[in-house]
């Protein structure tokens, strides 16, 4: 089993981000959401390892949690 790699691992991350933004250019919110869903499923299929995918889902859920308020 491979574990999830969360360290920076993309060659040219700024270029990748620009390509990702360009891919969504001119799309409606619904079209953009559908594109993201298709991309997620394609990449999940490429990864294929259910344990790694589960780790990724858990990491994404944690990243979206709001920090506890102080007071």
C-alpha positions as CSV (number, residue, x, y, z in Angstrom):
1,X,0.0,0.0,0.0
2,X,1.2,3.5,-0.8
3,X,0.4,6.4,1.5
4,X,-0.9,9.7,0.5
5,X,1.8,12.2,-0.5
6,X,0.8,15.7,0.7
7,X,4.2,17.3,0.1
8,X,4.6,19.6,-2.9
9,X,5.0,17.2,-5.9
10,X,3.9,19.1,-9.0
11,X,6.5,20.4,-11.5
12,X,5.7,24.1,-12.2
13,X,2.8,24.4,-9.6
14,X,2.1,28.0,-10.7
15,X,1.8,26.9,-14.3
16,X,-0.5,24.0,-13.3
17,X,-2.7,26.4,-11.4
18,X,-2.9,28.7,-14.3
19,X,-3.9,25.8,-16.6
20,X,-6.5,24.7,-14.1
21,X,-8.0,28.2,-14.0
22,X,-7.9,28.5,-17.8
23,X,-9.8,25.2,-18.0
24,X,-12.7,26.8,-16.1
25,X,-12.7,30.1,-18.0
26,X,-16.1,31.0,-19.4
27,X,-17.9,28.2,-17.6
28,X,-20.9,28.7,-15.4
29,X,-20.7,27.6,-11.7
30,X,-22.6,24.4,-12.6
31,X,-20.4,23.6,-15.5
32,X,-17.3,24.3,-13.4
33,X,-18.5,22.1,-10.6
34,X,-19.2,19.3,-13.1
35,X,-15.8,19.7,-14.6
36,X,-14.2,19.4,-11.2
37,X,-16.2,16.3,-10.4
38,X,-15.1,14.7,-13.7
39,X,-11.5,15.6,-13.0
40,X,-11.7,14.2,-9.5
41,X,-13.1,10.9,-10.8
42,X,-10.5,10.6,-13.6
43,X,-7.7,11.2,-11.1
44,X,-9.2,8.9,-8.6
45,X,-9.3,6.2,-11.2
46,X,-5.7,6.9,-12.1
47,X,-4.7,6.5,-8.4
48,X,-6.8,3.4,-8.0
49,X,-5.6,2.6,-4.5
50,X,-8.7,2.8,-2.2
51,X,-6.6,3.4,0.9
52,X,-4.8,6.4,-0.7
53,X,-8.2,7.7,-1.9
54,X,-9.7,7.4,1.6
55,X,-6.7,9.3,3.0
56,X,-7.2,12.0,0.4
57,X,-10.9,12.3,1.2
58,X,-10.1,12.6,4.9
59,X,-7.4,15.2,4.3
60,X,-9.7,17.2,2.2
61,X,-12.5,17.1,4.8
62,X,-10.0,18.2,7.5
63,X,-8.7,21.0,5.4
64,X,-12.3,22.3,5.0
65,X,-13.0,22.4,8.7
66,X,-13.4,25.7,10.3
67,X,-11.1,26.4,13.3
68,X,-12.8,26.5,16.7
69,X,-13.7,30.0,17.8
70,X,-12.1,31.5,20.9
71,X,-14.9,33.0,22.8
